[in-house]
Structure formats: C-alpha cells, structure tokens
Amino acid sequence: MQICKKLLIVPCYNEESCIGGTLQELSQVIDRDFKILVINDGSEDATSEQASNTNMALVIDLPVNLGVGGAVQTGLKYAQNKNMEIAVKFDGDGQHDPNSIAELIQPLKDDIADIVIGSRFMNSNQGYQSTFWRRIGIKFFEIICHLLTGKKITDPTSGLRAYNRKAIKFMSSHYPSFDYPEPEEIILAHKNNLRIKEVPAVMRDRQAGSSTISSALSVYYMCKVTLAMLFIAMRPPIRKEQTNNA
C-alpha cells in the first residue's frame, strides 16, 4: 500500500466549471506519494460534487466561506495531523501549471528552504499577462516585503507555495486569516525564522469563471493587507509553546 507523505491542498470557492479539469491534470502529473485534498470553502455551486465525482481527491466541505486563509489553514491542519512531509498549495481555477510542482518542492527536499514560492516573474520568457492594476499591486507588495524583510520576493501574491514539516507545523497554527494572506504570510515566516525561497513557475489564465478581486476593492485590500503586514513586523516572534498549544 502506497503511503502518502505529500499533500496537495486545493482551496476552492465556486469553481464547479474548472475543478474537475484541474484535478484531472494534477493526477496525470504528480507522483503517487501525493494525496490531493480539496477544501470546498462554502461554495454556492456544485464545486464539491464535481470534485468528488472525479474520485481523485478527498473533499472537505467547510460549512461557511472562511476565505482563502481559513481554507488553506484547514488543509495545513490536515497535513499536520497526518504527518505529511510536504504540503503544496495549488489553486483550483486552472491558473497553476502542475508541471511546476516538481521544481517547487525540490528546495524542500534539498533542505535549503522551509517555504517555496512559485514566481511567475523570475523567468522573463514565461509570457504571463496580467492587468495593469494587478501588476501595480504585486509591485507594491514586493516593495513592502523588501522593506520589512530585506529580501527580494518577485511574486509576493503568488498562491503556488510549498511547505516542509517545520512550516506545516507553524502555519497550521498561525496561518493568516485574511482573504488574501500571501504577502502577510511572507512577513510572518520571516519574523519566525522560516527560510523562504522562490523558484520559477508557469501561470496561466483562469480556465473558467472570474477573479474574486474587483478593481473597486483593490485599494481596500491593499490597505488592509499592508496594515496586517506592518502589525506582524512590529510584534515579537511567536514562541514555540504558542505553536505547540495552538
């Protein structure tokens, strides 16, 4: 019997039109020691049914919409409880390329990082296209991350990430709860001595549906996330016993 030591966490909200295709593509690429976990974040459509019907993933249905932070933390808690060695966060909307996973987890295997971020901007030939305002937001958070950590993170909003045992244990207790937690996670990890590394990754257009971020809310979320980042940077590191008892 194959013992799964790696977990793919796929948070989903109203992704009925693309979750099936995402899981099908994942199953054709990942190693057999990966387990796929879909976190259905209170979807109002048939996301859960579509994911379950593929017979390729375990599906956890959250009773209410917790946002990305709550959904990812649910997956990380599962990884911690099952003693997974590696957890990968992978979006359910088809934007992430499963072929990037092998390179994403390699720094964890080499023990040169605790958290690895898949960056769409490290290779100029990736051809990633985005809206003007989204690029402004990404650049803004890149600057904030550099000011607060001294590190150059080219893609601070990327949702394609991998975690080793140390990071799984920590983040399962302390993962940011905001709707868009990725920049905040970087500050939290740095503040608590988790090693962060970026690797190139391919990002694609959404396979179906539309983004949950509207232009009208962009400034609001930028301010909200920035305040959270500053708060984390100013507070002391989390003590080990706080993680053990969380």
Secondary structure, 3 states (H helix, E strand, C coil): CCCCCEEEEEEECCCCCCHHHHHHHHHHHCCCCEEEEEEECCCCCCHHHHHHHCCCCEEEECCCCCHHHHHHHHHHHHHHHCCCCEEEECCCCCCECHHHHHHHHHHHHCCCCCEEEEECCCCHHHCCCCCHHHHHHHHHHHHHHHHHHCCCCCCCCCCCEEECHHHHHHHHHHCCCCCCCHHHHHHHHHHCCCCEEEEECCECCCCCCCCCCCHHHHHHHHHHHHHHHHHHHHCCCCCHHHHHCC
